[in-house]
Amino acid sequence: MAESTFTFRVDGELKAAFAEVAAGQERTAAQLLRVLMKDAAHRDRELREHDRWFRREVELALTEADDAATARLAHESVRSNWQQQRAAIERQTTGRPA
């Protein structure tokens, strides 16, 4: 990979403070800037990958929801099932009926 130079202006106080931070990590300011740049690029790539994954999942869910062959459960059936499970757990933990 070819190296290139990155030049920009920065306030003198900020430069001094950054150099101090870099020295505290036993690095030069340039080394720390490279680490920060790599981290930023990595985070951005992960965010974009997650966004693509999430959008695919939503699209699949919407397709499934629109499919007439998708099995459906009545709300009351699900609610009743969870109430029974919750009561059983409460009986196990307290020894009393819910």
ABEGO torsion letter per residue (X at the ends): XBBBBBBBBBBAAAAAAAAAAAAAAGBBAAAAAAAAAAAAAAAAAAAAAAAAAAAAAAAAAAAAAABAABBBBBAAAAAAAAAAAAAAAAAAAAGBBX
